[in-house]
Each structure stands twice: as structure tokens, then as C-alpha cells.
Amino acid sequence: MPSPEVTVETDQFDSTQNMTAQNQFLHYRLKVVRLGQALSIAGLIALAVHLFSDGNIDDPDVRTPVIVLAAVLLLVLLAPWRRLLAVAAGDIAILVWGGAIAGALLLADSVAPDDVLAIAFLAIVVFAAATLAHPLIAGGLALVSMTCYYLVVQGEEFDALSVDDATRLIVFVASALLLLIVSIGVRKQMNLTAERLTDLEIREIELAEREDELQHLYDVSRTIGTGTDLSDVLPEIVGRVVGTVQARTGVIMIYQPTEEALEVMSPIWVAGHTLRAEGYMLPLVDGGILQRVFTSGEPAIRTDLTNTDDRDQFLIDLDVQQIVSVPLRIEAKVIGVLMLADKPSGVFTEDDVAALQSLAGPSALVLNQMMRYQQARDEGEKMAELAKLKTDFVSTVSHELRTPLTSIIGSLRTLQRPQLAPPDPNAQQLLSTAHRQANRLKSLIEDLLVVSRIDNQALPVRPQLIELEQFLSDTVAGVPDSEGIVTLDIEPEAAQLRSDPDHLGRIITNLLYNAVKYAPDSPLEIWARQRRGEVWLSVIDHGPGIPYELHEHIFDRFTQVAGHATRSKGGTGLGLSIVRGLTEAMGGRVWFEPTIGGGATFTVGLPARTTTRDDGAEVPVAGIELEAESA
């Protein structure tokens, strides 16, 4: 919809259209008329001089046409041609003018040579063509001129025309017809040009309207950057809208589906200031002015609310005298109402409605996006708070469980000593089972503690220099069912690594535990390689591998490979998630690749830096630069 300024420009364009393309056409015709007036006066003067010099002015048959011609020229000079040419009367005046000159020339044929008369009659046709008169008018005047010239050539005897007379007449008629055809073509072309110019000017105004709409859209949309909270953005939006229409009060109401009512968004704009107005709900069932605008989707203007009952409590509290309101629409959905009240410079008009509708679209878009953003932010804050409560709860419970569990495990280990072990084999087996399950429970509690620390980013990292061969051998020995099936392959360049031994041990243990669990009958390999400034530790199995659909989610929490053979072994699905969290906490990365020939390969990449035993300064492990260059 056009803005008020653009509407005024459009009205001005409509009222002064004659000053544009049509005015140019009129200006051209006026010039031709002025030139015709000058030539007519010059011809009259020449004819009068010729008649005085020949002494024929006393002849009534000569003097009468001269007087008639002089009277016609006087009328032509006094006629309001600017007004005449703007209407059809101008073409009729040209026809009368040209016909009068042709008649006068016909009456004066006895005092002028035929060649001079031929030029004069042809000049009438030229004049009609040059003025771009209507084709019917120009054709009629050409017919009058040709008829008069024929009568001059024919003479009073009406004898057969001589060859020379016939030739002159044919040339005259052909010239007149050619001029007429050219005139019609030029008039048509000028009309087309005028229409095109008018279309261009209309398009220019439409472009100006569009530019104005885009400017309003930019101004309103720019308010997104004024704040991250709706209460910061709302006054900016309403203030810009109020400033456009020059109103005193501006209010935005948003529909709340749960309440089935319009909620007045606070703050509102009053006389250049923002005021808090919380708690106003306009139920749709009340059927007030603003509710009807929302339900109908049509704008409304009320210019006198003083003596009417069509006001709800909100309008009464605002003490407004007149309002204009439009729906806030996003595509086909109405999300609220934009209302302005009390225009100091007069009453609200349809131009104000048009201006508001042009701003309602971008305003609705901004409000909708800001409300969605604020809702998402509030939900995110609630989720973050819930996650923190959950993590704190898990951490607290895990600590509380670990203390008594440590005592239980110690007591069970003590009871398994030979001097305290019960003689009954079944009792010994029960003690062994209890000890094993207690250790499993301890491992689970420690996993939960690690997860909570990773979530809280409170995981301490204490790097030490690690001899990988001995470290990996000790780690493998602590994994159940891994003895004799794990092969170590450590390159000399990767023999040492500076890392946190506790975290690295848990990483390798979890990877080995998964390999033993999911590939129980396959050999396992642990490789240590130095690549691209990192030490890569790979745990390789040759079992059934991981299904393709789980490749992208294998490091997510509680992800487990389904299968009857593995379900019986239990597990929480936290192992690989802990591996990723610990690796990233130490500045490394972890990834999965299918093993060639079947199986799974998990690789942990950690920064390949160590410490000299002399000064403790960190230096690159030998061969890193060479590996980086070759890579």
C-alpha cells in the first residue's frame, strides 16, 4: 500500500497530467498554431500589397475575400488556443480556420497565379498535418483544400482539363494525401510516445511507492538490532509507526490463543514517551472495535469516540477521542492489531490507513520473530537450568553412592582372603559374584561422575609424560576377557605422549571394553602412530562392525548396537560418549572408521607434544615437522 507522501504525489500527478506527456503534445501544437498565425498574417499582408500595387483593391470581388480573410485572422489571433487545443474544439477551430482561408483563396483566384494558389492551398494541408489534428478533421480540411484547388484549376467554363492542369492537380492531390498520411502516422506515434511517457511516469511513481515501502520495511526491520528483548524492540517499532502517521498514542495487541483474547503489549507509546500498561486483555467475545478488526481482518477508523458506547475499558482508560487500527498479518494469518489514537493535526483518513497497512506487514514480521526468539530463549534457559539440576543431582547422588560402595567392595575383598573365606564353595562363588557386580556398579557410578563433570566443564586435566608401551600394557591387563587377544603396535616416534593418564586410561579401557563386548571372538589391535602433529591411538577389532545407520550417532549418549548377543552383556551406552568428552577435554579428537575386512576402528588423536626430562620445557616430539611436511 502506498505511503501518505506517495499518495499525495500520485494525486498531484493526476491533477497536473497536462504538464507531462500530454502537455508536451499541447505545447507542440501551440507552436504550430503560432507559426500558422504568423504565416497567415504574412500572406494577408503580401496579398494586400499585391492588390494595392495592381489597383485591384477597389474591386468588390477582390476586396470582400480580403476582408473576410482579415476577420478570420483576427478571430484566430484572439482565440484561446491553449484551452481550445486541450479539447476537441481545437480541431474544429483549425478546420474553420483552414476552410476560411481556402474559401478566401478561392474567391481571390482571379488576382493570383495558379502556381501561387497551389502553394497556398497546399500550405493549408501542411498546416492541418503539422498541427496533428484529428484524422477526420485533417482529412476534411485536405478535402476542402483539394476541392477549392480543383475549382481554381477547372475555371468557370468547366471544360476538359489540359494535360498541364491535370498534372498539377494530380501532383497536388498526391502531395496532400501524402501529407495527410504522414500526419496520421506522426499523430499516432506521438500518442504512443505520450502513452509510454505516461506509463513511465506512473511506473516511476510506483517504484517510488515501492521504494518508500522498502524504506519503511528497512526502518522497522532494523529495530531487531536495537535489543535482544521484546520490551526493548517494541517501543522502537511503535515509535516509528506513530511518527509516520503523526499520532499521539500507539499500541500493539497480540492474540493469545490460550486466553482467546488480545493482549496489550507493554510498553505503549503516549505523546513521545513509553508507559507500562500490563494486565490488559481484550477478550474476543466482547466484540469491541479492536476485536472486530482482529476477527474480520479489515482496518477500521473511529473519529468520534466521545459520545459512543462502542468503547471497551482499555480505550476508556486511554481517554482517546479517535482511533485507526489495522490487523497485523503474516501472509494469511492475523496475529494481532496495531492501533493509533488521537491525531493532533486533524482526523484519521484513508491515507493513514494505507500508511499503517504498509507498516503492519514488516511490524508483524519483526514482532513474530522476536516473540519466537524470546520464547526459544526462555525455553533454552529453562532447559539449561533443568540440565544443570540434573547434572548436580547425578553428581551428588554419585558421590553419596560411591562412599558406601567403596566400603562394600573393601569388605568383600577382605572376605575373599584365604583366612576369612568361607569353606563352602557356593558361599565363595556368591562372594565372587558380589565383588564383581560391586565393581561394575562402581564403574557405572564413576561414568556418571565423569559425564556430570564433562557437562559442567569441570573436568580437571593433569598431563604427565606417558611411556605408551608400558601404559597400554597395564591398561589392557585391567580389562576383563582381553588377556592374550590384544596386540600392541607402537611406532618409535609415538613411544611417548604427554597427557592425563587417568583420562587416557579410561578412554582406552572403554574402547577395549566395547571391542571385547561386540567382537568377543576376534583378535584386537592397538596401534600408536604419529600423524600430522598428533599421536593417533587406534583400537581395532575384526568383529561384525557397526551398522551404517549408527555411524553418525555412535558417539551420542545411550546409543547401543542392537543384537541378541550383546544385549545380555548390558551396558548404559555412555562409554563412547565419555571417550569423546574426555578426548575433547584434553584438546584432541576421536573418530570411527570401518575396519577393512569387517570390524570397527576407533582412533583417538591427541596433540603430539612431550616434555624433556631436563628442564620441563615443551618441545615437539622428534619427527613432527617431517611428518607435517610430508603430509
C-alpha positions as CSV (number, residue, x, y, z in Angstrom):
1,M,0.0,0.0,0.0
2,P,1.3,3.5,-0.8
3,S,2.5,5.8,2.0
4,P,0.8,9.2,2.5
5,E,3.7,11.0,0.8
6,V,3.4,8.8,-2.2
7,T,-0.4,9.2,-2.3
8,V,0.0,13.0,-2.4
9,E,2.5,12.7,-5.2
10,T,0.1,10.4,-7.2
11,D,-2.8,13.0,-6.7
12,Q,-0.5,15.7,-7.9
13,F,0.4,13.7,-10.9
14,D,-3.3,13.1,-11.8
15,S,-4.1,16.8,-11.4
16,T,-1.2,18.1,-13.4
17,Q,-1.1,15.4,-16.1
18,N,-1.2,18.2,-18.8
19,M,2.2,19.3,-17.6
20,T,3.8,16.0,-18.6
21,A,3.5,14.0,-21.8
22,Q,0.1,15.5,-22.9
23,N,1.4,19.0,-22.1
24,Q,4.3,18.4,-24.4
25,F,1.9,17.4,-27.2
26,L,-0.2,20.5,-26.5
27,H,2.9,22.7,-26.4
28,Y,4.0,21.5,-29.8
29,R,0.6,22.2,-31.4
30,L,0.6,25.7,-29.9
31,K,3.9,26.4,-31.6
32,V,2.4,25.2,-34.9
33,V,-0.6,27.4,-34.4
34,R,1.6,30.5,-33.6
35,L,3.6,29.8,-36.8
36,G,0.4,29.4,-38.8
37,Q,-0.8,32.7,-37.4
38,A,2.4,34.4,-38.4
39,L,2.3,32.9,-41.9
40,S,-1.4,33.8,-42.3
41,I,-0.6,37.4,-41.4
42,A,2.4,37.5,-43.7
43,G,0.3,36.1,-46.5
44,L,-2.5,38.6,-45.9
45,I,0.0,41.4,-45.9
46,A,1.6,40.1,-49.2
47,L,-1.8,39.8,-50.8
48,A,-2.8,43.3,-49.7
49,V,0.4,44.8,-51.1
50,H,-0.1,42.9,-54.3
51,L,-3.6,44.1,-54.7
52,F,-2.7,47.7,-53.9
53,S,0.1,47.6,-56.4
54,D,-2.1,46.3,-59.1
55,G,-5.0,48.6,-58.2
56,N,-7.4,45.7,-57.8
57,I,-8.3,46.5,-54.2
58,D,-11.3,48.6,-55.3
59,D,-12.9,45.6,-57.0
60,P,-15.6,44.3,-54.6
61,D,-15.0,40.7,-55.8
62,V,-11.4,41.1,-54.6
63,R,-11.9,43.3,-51.5
64,T,-14.6,41.0,-50.0
65,P,-12.4,37.9,-49.6
66,V,-9.6,40.0,-48.3
67,I,-11.9,41.5,-45.6
68,V,-13.2,38.0,-44.7
69,L,-9.7,36.7,-44.5
70,A,-8.7,39.6,-42.2
71,A,-11.7,39.0,-40.0
72,V,-10.9,35.2,-39.7
73,L,-7.3,36.0,-38.9
74,L,-8.4,38.5,-36.2
75,L,-10.5,35.7,-34.6
76,V,-7.6,33.3,-34.9
77,L,-5.3,35.8,-33.1
78,L,-7.8,36.4,-30.3
79,A,-8.9,32.7,-29.8
80,P,-7.8,31.0,-26.6
81,W,-5.8,28.3,-28.3
82,R,-4.4,26.7,-25.2
83,R,-7.8,25.9,-23.9
84,L,-9.2,25.0,-27.4
85,L,-6.4,22.6,-28.3
86,A,-6.8,20.8,-25.0
87,V,-10.3,19.7,-26.1
88,A,-12.0,18.6,-29.4
89,A,-13.0,22.2,-30.1
90,G,-9.4,23.0,-31.1
91,D,-9.5,20.6,-34.1
92,I,-12.9,22.1,-35.1
93,A,-11.4,25.7,-34.9
94,I,-8.5,24.5,-37.1
95,L,-11.0,23.2,-39.6
96,V,-12.9,26.5,-39.6
97,W,-9.6,28.5,-39.9
98,G,-8.3,26.4,-42.8
99,G,-11.7,26.4,-44.6
100,A,-12.0,30.1,-44.3
101,I,-8.5,30.6,-45.8
102,A,-9.4,28.1,-48.6
103,G,-12.6,30.0,-49.4
104,A,-10.9,33.3,-49.4
105,L,-8.3,32.0,-51.8
106,L,-11.0,30.6,-54.0
107,L,-12.7,34.0,-54.2
108,A,-9.3,35.6,-54.9
109,D,-8.2,33.2,-57.7
110,S,-8.5,36.0,-60.3
111,V,-5.8,38.1,-58.8
112,A,-3.2,35.4,-58.1
113,P,-1.4,32.9,-60.4
114,D,-2.3,29.3,-60.3
115,D,1.1,28.2,-59.0
116,V,0.9,30.7,-56.1
117,L,-2.6,29.4,-55.3
118,A,-1.4,25.8,-55.5
119,I,1.3,26.6,-52.9
120,A,-1.3,28.4,-50.7
121,F,-3.8,25.6,-50.9
122,L,-1.1,23.0,-50.2
123,A,0.1,25.1,-47.2
124,I,-3.4,24.6,-45.7
125,V,-2.9,20.9,-45.9
126,V,0.6,21.2,-44.5
127,F,-0.8,23.3,-41.6
128,A,-3.5,20.7,-40.9
129,A,-0.9,18.0,-40.9
130,A,1.6,19.9,-38.8
131,T,-1.0,20.6,-36.1
132,L,-1.6,16.9,-35.9
133,A,-5.3,17.5,-35.9
134,H,-7.7,14.5,-35.6
135,P,-7.5,12.4,-38.8
136,L,-11.1,13.2,-39.6
137,I,-10.6,16.9,-39.2
138,A,-7.3,16.8,-41.2
139,G,-8.9,14.8,-43.9
140,G,-11.9,17.1,-44.1
141,L,-9.6,20.1,-44.4
142,A,-7.5,18.4,-47.0
143,L,-10.7,17.6,-49.0
144,V,-11.8,21.2,-48.8
145,S,-8.4,22.4,-50.0
146,M,-8.3,19.9,-52.8
147,T,-11.8,20.8,-53.9
148,C,-11.1,24.5,-53.9
149,Y,-7.9,24.0,-55.9
150,Y,-9.8,21.8,-58.4
151,L,-12.3,24.6,-58.8
152,V,-9.4,27.1,-59.4
153,V,-7.8,24.8,-62.0
154,Q,-11.1,23.9,-63.7
155,G,-12.2,27.6,-64.0
156,E,-15.6,28.9,-64.8
157,E,-16.0,27.0,-68.1
158,F,-15.8,23.5,-66.7
159,D,-14.0,22.4,-69.9
160,A,-11.8,19.4,-70.1
161,L,-8.6,19.8,-68.1
162,S,-5.4,20.3,-70.1
163,V,-2.5,17.9,-69.5
164,D,-0.6,20.5,-67.5
165,D,-3.6,21.3,-65.4
166,A,-4.4,17.7,-64.8
167,T,-0.7,17.0,-63.9
168,R,-0.7,19.9,-61.4
169,L,-3.9,18.7,-59.9
170,I,-2.6,15.1,-59.6
171,V,0.6,16.3,-58.0
172,F,-1.4,18.5,-55.6
173,V,-3.7,15.7,-54.6
174,A,-0.8,13.2,-54.2
175,S,1.1,15.7,-52.1
176,A,-2.0,16.4,-50.0
177,L,-2.7,12.7,-49.5
178,L,1.0,12.1,-48.6
179,L,1.0,14.9,-46.1
180,L,-2.3,13.5,-44.6
181,I,-0.8,10.0,-44.3
182,V,2.3,11.3,-42.7
183,S,0.3,13.4,-40.3
184,I,-1.8,10.5,-39.2
185,G,1.3,8.4,-38.7
186,V,3.1,11.1,-36.7
187,R,0.0,11.7,-34.6
188,K,-0.3,8.0,-33.8
189,Q,3.4,7.8,-33.0
190,M,3.2,10.9,-30.7
191,N,0.1,9.4,-29.0
192,L,2.0,6.2,-28.4
193,T,5.0,8.2,-27.1
194,A,2.8,10.2,-24.8
195,E,1.2,7.0,-23.5
196,R,4.6,5.5,-23.0
197,L,5.8,8.6,-21.2
198,T,2.7,8.5,-19.0
199,D,3.3,4.8,-18.3
200,L,6.9,5.5,-17.4
201,E,5.9,8.3,-15.1
202,I,3.3,6.0,-13.5
203,R,5.9,3.3,-13.1
204,E,8.3,5.8,-11.6
205,I,5.7,6.7,-9.0
206,E,5.0,3.0,-8.4
207,L,8.7,2.5,-7.9
208,A,8.8,5.4,-5.6
209,E,5.9,3.8,-3.6
210,R,7.8,0.5,-3.6
211,E,11.0,2.3,-2.5
212,D,9.1,4.0,0.3
213,E,7.6,0.7,1.4
214,L,11.0,-0.9,1.4
215,Q,12.4,2.0,3.3
216,H,9.7,1.6,5.9
217,L,10.4,-2.2,5.9
218,Y,14.1,-1.4,6.5
219,D,13.4,1.1,9.2
220,V,11.1,-1.3,11.1
221,S,13.2,-4.4,10.5
222,R,16.3,-2.5,11.7
223,T,14.8,-2.4,15.1
224,I,15.7,-6.0,15.6
225,G,19.2,-4.9,16.3
226,T,18.1,-2.4,19.0
227,G,17.8,-5.1,21.6
228,T,17.5,-8.8,22.3
229,D,14.3,-8.4,24.3
230,L,10.8,-7.7,23.0
231,S,10.4,-4.9,25.6
232,D,13.4,-3.2,24.0
233,V,12.2,-3.6,20.4
234,L,8.5,-2.9,20.9
235,P,8.8,0.9,21.7
236,E,11.1,1.4,18.7
237,I,8.6,-0.2,16.4
238,V,5.6,1.7,17.8
239,G,7.5,4.9,17.9
240,R,8.4,4.7,14.2
241,V,4.8,3.9,13.2
242,V,3.4,6.7,15.4
243,G,5.9,9.1,13.8
244,T,4.8,8.2,10.3
245,V,1.2,9.0,10.9
246,Q,1.8,11.8,13.4
247,A,-0.4,10.3,16.0
248,R,-0.3,10.8,19.8
249,T,-0.7,7.2,21.0
250,G,0.4,3.8,19.6
251,V,-0.5,0.3,20.9
252,I,0.2,-3.2,19.7
253,M,-2.0,-6.1,20.7
254,I,-1.1,-9.7,20.2
255,Y,-3.6,-12.6,20.1
256,Q,-3.1,-15.2,22.9
257,P,-4.8,-18.5,21.8
258,T,-4.9,-19.9,25.4
259,E,-6.8,-16.8,26.6
260,E,-8.8,-16.2,23.4
261,A,-8.1,-12.6,23.9
262,L,-5.9,-9.7,22.6
263,E,-3.1,-8.9,25.0
264,V,-1.9,-5.3,25.1
265,M,1.8,-5.4,24.7
266,S,3.7,-3.3,27.2
267,P,5.0,-0.6,27.0
268,I,2.7,1.6,24.9
269,W,3.6,4.9,23.2
270,V,1.9,8.0,24.5
271,A,3.0,11.6,23.5
272,G,6.5,10.6,22.7
273,H,7.0,8.5,25.9
274,T,6.7,4.9,26.8
275,L,4.3,3.8,29.5
276,R,3.8,0.5,31.2
277,A,0.4,-1.0,30.5
278,E,0.4,-4.6,31.8
279,G,-2.6,-6.7,32.5
280,Y,-4.9,-5.5,29.7
281,M,-6.6,-8.4,28.0
282,L,-9.4,-7.8,25.4
283,P,-11.5,-11.0,25.1
284,L,-12.7,-11.6,21.6
285,V,-16.2,-12.4,22.9
286,D,-16.6,-8.8,24.0
287,G,-16.8,-7.7,20.3
288,G,-15.3,-4.3,20.7
289,I,-13.7,-2.2,17.9
290,L,-10.3,-3.8,18.2
291,Q,-11.7,-7.3,18.5
292,R,-13.7,-6.8,15.3
293,V,-10.6,-5.6,13.5
294,F,-8.8,-8.8,14.5
295,T,-11.6,-11.2,13.7
296,S,-12.6,-9.6,10.4
297,G,-9.0,-8.8,9.2
298,E,-10.2,-5.4,8.0
299,P,-8.9,-1.9,9.1
300,A,-11.2,0.5,11.0
301,I,-11.4,4.2,11.7
302,R,-13.4,5.8,14.5
303,T,-13.2,9.6,14.5
304,D,-15.5,10.3,17.5
305,L,-15.4,8.0,20.5
306,T,-16.6,10.6,23.0
307,N,-20.3,10.1,22.7
308,T,-20.5,6.4,21.8
309,D,-20.8,3.2,23.7
310,D,-18.5,1.4,21.3
311,R,-15.6,1.6,23.7
312,D,-14.1,-1.0,26.0
313,Q,-12.4,-0.3,29.3
314,F,-9.0,-0.1,27.7
315,L,-10.0,2.8,25.3
316,I,-11.8,4.5,28.2
317,D,-8.6,4.3,30.3
318,L,-6.5,5.7,27.5
319,D,-9.1,8.6,27.1
320,V,-8.8,8.7,23.4
321,Q,-11.1,10.6,21.0
322,Q,-10.3,8.9,17.7
323,I,-8.5,5.7,16.6
324,V,-7.3,4.0,13.5
325,S,-6.5,0.3,13.7
326,V,-5.2,-2.3,11.2
327,P,-4.6,-6.1,11.6
328,L,-1.1,-7.4,12.0
329,R,-0.9,-10.1,9.4
330,I,1.7,-12.6,8.4
331,E,0.6,-14.0,5.0
332,A,-2.9,-15.2,5.6
333,K,-2.7,-15.3,9.4
334,V,-3.7,-12.4,11.6
335,I,-1.5,-12.3,14.8
336,G,-2.7,-9.1,16.4
337,V,-3.8,-5.5,15.9
338,L,-1.9,-2.2,15.5
339,M,-3.8,0.8,16.8
340,L,-3.0,4.5,16.8
341,A,-5.1,7.2,18.5
342,D,-5.6,11.0,18.5
343,K,-4.1,12.8,15.6
344,P,-3.3,16.4,16.7
345,S,-3.3,17.7,13.1
346,G,-6.9,16.5,12.3
347,V,-8.8,13.3,11.9
348,F,-7.5,10.0,10.6
349,T,-8.0,9.4,6.9
350,E,-7.8,6.6,4.4
351,D,-4.3,7.7,3.6
352,D,-3.4,7.0,7.3
353,V,-4.9,3.5,6.9
354,A,-2.8,2.9,3.8
355,A,0.3,4.1,5.6
356,L,-0.5,1.8,8.6
357,Q,-1.1,-1.2,6.3
358,S,2.2,-0.7,4.6
359,L,3.9,-0.8,8.1
360,A,1.8,-3.6,9.6
361,G,3.4,-6.3,7.5
362,P,7.0,-5.7,8.5
363,S,6.0,-4.9,12.0
364,A,4.1,-8.2,12.3
365,L,7.1,-10.0,10.9
366,V,9.5,-8.4,13.4
367,L,7.2,-9.0,16.3
368,N,6.6,-12.6,15.4
369,Q,10.3,-13.3,15.0
370,M,11.1,-11.5,18.3
371,M,8.4,-13.4,20.2
372,R,9.6,-16.7,18.8
373,Y,13.2,-15.8,19.6
374,Q,12.2,-14.8,23.2
375,Q,10.2,-18.0,23.6
376,A,13.1,-20.1,22.4
377,R,15.5,-18.2,24.6
378,D,13.2,-18.7,27.6
379,E,12.8,-22.4,26.8
380,G,16.5,-22.7,26.4
381,E,17.2,-21.1,29.7
382,K,14.7,-23.5,31.3
383,M,16.3,-26.4,29.6
384,A,19.8,-25.3,30.7
385,E,18.5,-24.9,34.3
386,L,16.9,-28.3,34.2
387,A,20.1,-29.8,32.7
388,K,22.2,-28.2,35.5
389,L,19.8,-29.5,38.2
390,K,20.0,-33.0,36.6
391,T,23.8,-32.8,36.5
392,D,24.0,-31.6,40.0
393,F,21.7,-34.3,41.2
394,V,23.6,-37.0,39.4
395,S,26.9,-35.7,40.8
396,T,25.5,-35.5,44.3
397,V,23.9,-39.0,44.2
398,S,27.0,-40.5,42.6
399,H,29.2,-39.1,45.4
400,E,26.8,-40.3,48.0
401,L,26.7,-43.8,46.4
402,R,30.5,-44.1,45.9
403,T,31.3,-43.8,49.6
404,P,29.3,-46.7,50.9
405,L,30.1,-48.7,47.8
406,T,33.8,-48.3,48.4
407,S,33.3,-49.8,51.9
408,I,31.3,-52.7,50.5
409,I,33.9,-53.5,47.9
410,G,36.6,-53.4,50.6
411,S,34.7,-55.7,52.8
412,L,34.0,-58.2,50.0
413,R,37.7,-58.2,49.1
414,T,38.6,-58.8,52.8
415,L,36.2,-61.7,53.0
416,Q,37.8,-63.3,49.9
417,R,41.1,-63.6,51.7
418,P,42.0,-67.3,52.4
419,Q,41.9,-67.0,56.1
420,L,38.5,-65.4,56.1
421,A,36.9,-67.1,53.1
422,P,34.0,-69.4,53.9
423,P,34.7,-73.1,53.4
424,D,31.5,-73.7,51.4
425,P,32.3,-73.4,47.6
426,N,28.8,-71.9,47.0
427,A,29.5,-69.1,49.5
428,Q,32.8,-68.4,47.9
429,Q,31.1,-68.1,44.5
430,L,28.5,-65.8,45.9
431,L,31.2,-63.6,47.3
432,S,33.0,-63.5,44.0
433,T,29.8,-62.6,42.2
434,A,29.0,-59.9,44.7
435,H,32.5,-58.5,44.3
436,R,32.3,-58.4,40.5
437,Q,28.9,-56.8,40.5
438,A,30.0,-54.2,43.1
439,N,32.9,-53.3,40.8
440,R,30.6,-53.0,37.9
441,L,28.4,-50.7,39.9
442,K,31.4,-48.7,40.9
443,S,32.4,-48.3,37.2
444,L,28.9,-47.1,36.4
445,I,28.9,-44.5,39.2
446,E,32.3,-43.3,38.0
447,D,31.0,-43.0,34.5
448,L,28.1,-40.9,35.8
449,L,30.5,-38.6,37.7
450,V,32.7,-38.2,34.6
451,V,29.6,-37.3,32.5
452,S,28.4,-34.7,35.0
453,R,31.9,-33.1,35.1
454,I,32.1,-33.0,31.4
455,D,28.7,-31.3,31.2
456,N,29.7,-28.8,33.8
457,Q,33.1,-28.3,32.1
458,A,34.6,-29.0,35.4
459,L,36.8,-31.9,34.4
460,P,40.4,-31.4,35.6
461,V,43.2,-32.3,33.2
462,R,46.6,-33.1,34.7
463,P,49.0,-34.0,31.9
464,Q,52.0,-36.2,32.6
465,L,54.7,-37.8,30.4
466,I,53.5,-41.3,29.5
467,E,55.5,-44.2,28.2
468,L,52.8,-45.6,25.9
469,E,54.0,-49.3,25.7
470,Q,54.0,-49.9,29.4
471,F,50.9,-47.7,29.9
472,L,48.9,-49.6,27.3
473,S,50.1,-53.0,28.6
474,D,48.9,-52.1,32.1
475,T,45.6,-50.8,30.8
476,V,45.0,-53.9,28.7
477,A,45.7,-56.1,31.7
478,G,42.9,-54.4,33.7
479,V,40.2,-55.1,31.1
480,P,38.3,-58.4,31.7
481,D,38.5,-61.1,28.9
482,S,41.2,-59.2,27.0
483,E,44.2,-61.2,28.1
484,G,46.0,-62.8,25.2
485,I,43.9,-61.3,22.4
486,V,45.3,-57.8,22.2
487,T,48.3,-56.9,20.1
488,L,50.3,-53.7,20.6
489,D,51.9,-51.9,17.6
490,I,53.7,-48.7,18.6
491,E,55.9,-46.7,16.3
492,P,59.1,-45.3,17.9
493,E,58.0,-41.7,17.1
494,A,54.9,-42.2,19.2
495,A,56.5,-44.0,22.1
496,Q,55.9,-41.1,24.4
497,L,52.9,-38.8,25.0
498,R,52.1,-36.0,27.3
499,S,48.6,-36.5,28.5
500,D,46.4,-37.1,31.6
501,P,47.0,-40.8,32.4
502,D,43.6,-41.2,34.2
503,H,41.6,-39.8,31.4
504,L,43.6,-41.7,28.7
505,G,43.3,-44.9,30.7
506,R,39.5,-44.5,30.9
507,I,39.4,-43.8,27.1
508,I,41.4,-47.0,26.2
509,T,39.5,-49.1,28.7
510,N,36.1,-48.0,27.3
511,L,37.2,-48.7,23.8
512,L,38.7,-52.1,24.7
513,Y,35.6,-53.0,26.7
514,N,33.4,-52.2,23.7
515,A,35.6,-54.2,21.4
516,V,35.6,-57.3,23.7
517,K,31.8,-56.9,24.1
518,Y,30.8,-56.6,20.5
519,A,33.6,-58.7,18.9
520,P,34.3,-61.4,21.5
521,D,35.9,-64.0,19.2
522,S,38.1,-61.6,17.2
523,P,41.7,-60.5,17.8
524,L,42.2,-56.9,18.9
525,E,44.9,-54.5,18.0
526,I,46.1,-51.2,19.5
527,W,48.2,-49.0,17.2
528,A,50.1,-45.9,18.1
529,R,51.1,-43.7,15.2
530,Q,52.3,-40.1,14.8
531,R,50.4,-38.2,12.0
532,R,50.1,-34.5,11.3
533,G,51.3,-33.3,14.6
534,E,49.2,-35.8,16.6
535,V,49.6,-39.1,18.2
536,W,46.9,-41.5,16.9
537,L,45.8,-44.3,19.2
538,S,43.7,-46.8,17.4
539,V,41.7,-49.7,18.9
540,I,40.9,-52.2,16.1
541,D,38.6,-55.2,16.2
542,H,37.6,-57.6,13.5
543,G,34.1,-58.4,14.5
544,P,30.7,-57.7,12.8
545,G,31.2,-53.9,12.8
546,I,28.7,-51.1,13.3
547,P,25.5,-50.7,11.2
548,Y,25.7,-47.9,8.7
549,E,22.7,-46.1,10.2
550,L,24.5,-45.7,13.5
551,H,27.8,-44.2,12.1
552,E,26.6,-40.6,12.6
553,H,25.3,-41.3,16.2
554,I,27.8,-43.8,17.6
555,F,29.3,-41.2,20.0
556,D,25.9,-40.0,21.2
557,R,24.8,-40.9,24.7
558,F,22.8,-44.0,25.3
559,T,23.5,-45.3,21.8
560,Q,24.0,-49.0,21.6
561,V,24.3,-51.5,18.8
562,A,21.2,-53.8,19.0
563,G,21.7,-57.5,18.9
564,H,20.9,-60.6,20.9
565,A,24.5,-61.5,21.6
566,T,25.3,-58.1,23.1
567,R,22.1,-57.3,25.0
568,S,22.9,-60.0,27.5
569,K,26.2,-58.2,28.4
570,G,24.3,-55.0,29.5
571,G,25.8,-51.5,29.3
572,T,24.5,-48.0,29.6
573,G,25.5,-46.6,26.2
574,L,27.7,-43.9,27.9
575,G,31.1,-45.4,27.0
576,L,31.8,-43.8,23.6
577,S,30.2,-40.5,24.8
578,I,32.7,-40.4,27.7
579,V,35.5,-41.2,25.2
580,R,34.6,-38.2,23.1
581,G,34.2,-35.9,26.1
582,L,37.5,-36.9,27.7
583,T,39.3,-36.6,24.4
584,E,38.0,-33.1,23.6
585,A,38.8,-32.0,27.2
586,M,42.4,-32.9,26.5
587,G,42.4,-31.0,23.2
588,G,42.1,-34.0,21.0
589,R,39.5,-35.6,18.7
590,V,38.1,-39.1,18.1
591,W,36.5,-40.7,15.1
592,F,35.3,-44.0,13.8
593,E,36.1,-46.0,10.6
594,P,35.1,-49.4,9.5
595,T,37.9,-51.9,9.6
596,I,38.9,-53.3,6.3
597,G,37.6,-56.8,6.0
598,G,35.0,-56.2,8.8
599,G,35.0,-54.7,12.2
600,A,35.4,-51.3,13.8
601,T,38.4,-49.0,14.3
602,F,38.2,-46.2,16.8
603,T,41.0,-43.6,16.7
604,V,41.9,-41.0,19.3
605,G,44.1,-38.1,18.1
606,L,45.9,-36.2,20.8
607,P,48.5,-33.3,20.4
608,A,51.9,-34.9,19.9
609,R,53.9,-32.9,22.4
610,T,56.1,-34.1,25.2
611,T,58.5,-32.7,27.8
612,T,62.2,-33.1,28.1
613,R,63.4,-34.6,31.3
614,D,65.9,-31.8,31.9
615,D,64.1,-28.5,32.0
616,G,60.4,-29.4,31.6
617,A,60.0,-27.2,28.6
618,E,57.5,-28.3,26.0
619,V,59.1,-29.3,22.7
620,P,57.8,-31.1,19.6
621,V,58.3,-34.8,19.5
622,A,61.1,-35.7,17.1
623,G,59.8,-36.1,13.6
624,I,56.7,-34.0,13.8
625,E,57.9,-31.4,11.3
626,L,58.9,-34.0,8.9
627,E,55.6,-35.7,9.1
628,A,53.7,-32.4,8.7
629,E,55.8,-31.5,5.6
630,S,55.2,-35.0,4.0
631,A,51.5,-34.7,4.7
